[in-house]
Each structure stands twice: as structure tokens, then as C-alpha cells.
Amino acid sequence: YNQFSGAAIPQYFLQRPKSTLA
């Protein structure tokens, strides 16, 4: 089972600061 598949991906980035996405 991949925890990073599906909705787990957006939830992971929501916990990170937006500066990490840039």
C-alpha cells in the first residue's frame, strides 16, 4: 500500500509550508 497515492499526496503538501512547493 502506497501512503503517497491518491489523497495522501495533497495532505502531505498541506502540512508543508507553501515555500516548499515553489
NULUM-104477 format. One line per field, with one value per residue: residue number from 1; residue in three letters; chain; y, x, z of N, C-alpha, C in turn. Coordinates in nm, 2 decimals. Layout:
segu = [NUM, ...] .
fidren = [ALA, ...] .
lumti = [A, ...] .
nY = [Y, ...] .
nX = [X, ...] .
nZ = [Z, ...] .
caY = [Y, ...] .
caX = [X, ...] .
caZ = [Z, ...] .
cY = [Y, ...] .
cX = [X, ...] .
cZ = [Z, ...] .
END
This chain:
segu = [1, 2, 3, 4, 5, 6, 7, 8, 9, 10, 11, 12, 13, 14, 15, 16, 17, 18, 19, 20, 21, 22] .
fidren = [TYR, ASN, GLN, PHE, SER, GLY, ALA, ALA, ILE, PRO, GLN, TYR, PHE, LEU, GLN, ARG, PRO, LYS, SER, THR, LEU, ALA] .
lumti = [A, A, A, A, A, A, A, A, A, A, A, A, A, A, A, A, A, A, A, A, A, A] .
nY = [-0.12, 0.22, 0.50, 0.75, 0.77, 0.88, 1.07, 1.12, 1.25, 1.54, 1.60, 1.57, 1.78, 1.99, 2.00, 2.10, 2.40, 2.66, 2.76, 2.56, 2.43, 2.60] .
nX = [0.08, 0.06, 0.12, 0.15, -0.01, -0.31, -0.53, -0.34, -0.13, -0.19, -0.25, 0.00, 0.15, 0.00, 0.07, 0.32, 0.51, 0.41, 0.62, 0.78, 0.67, 0.72] .
nZ = [0.00, -0.09, 0.07, -0.03, -0.24, -0.42, -0.22, -0.03, -0.12, -0.16, 0.11, 0.23, 0.13, 0.23, 0.49, 0.47, 0.44, 0.21, 0.07, 0.01, -0.20, -0.41] .
caY = [0.00, 0.34, 0.61, 0.88, 0.76, 0.93, 1.20, 1.13, 1.35, 1.68, 1.61, 1.58, 1.92, 2.08, 2.00, 2.17, 2.55, 2.68, 2.80, 2.43, 2.40, 2.70] .
caX = [0.00, 0.14, 0.06, 0.16, -0.10, -0.44, -0.54, -0.23, -0.03, -0.22, -0.24, 0.14, 0.19, -0.07, 0.14, 0.44, 0.49, 0.39, 0.75, 0.85, 0.62, 0.77] .
caZ = [0.00, -0.10, 0.15, -0.10, -0.36, -0.40, -0.15, 0.06, -0.17, -0.12, 0.25, 0.26, 0.10, 0.31, 0.62, 0.44, 0.40, 0.06, 0.01, -0.03, -0.33, -0.51] .
cY = [0.13, 0.45, 0.74, 0.88, 0.83, 1.06, 1.22, 1.23, 1.49, 1.70, 1.63, 1.72, 2.02, 2.10, 2.08, 2.32, 2.56, 2.72, 2.67, 2.39, 2.48, 2.65] .
cX = [0.09, 0.07, 0.06, 0.07, -0.24, -0.44, -0.43, -0.13, -0.06, -0.21, -0.10, 0.19, 0.12, 0.00, 0.27, 0.41, 0.48, 0.52, 0.82, 0.80, 0.67, 0.91] .
cZ = [0.00, -0.03, 0.07, -0.23, -0.32, -0.32, -0.05, 0.01, -0.14, 0.03, 0.30, 0.24, 0.18, 0.45, 0.60, 0.41, 0.25, -0.01, -0.04, -0.17, -0.44, -0.57] .
END
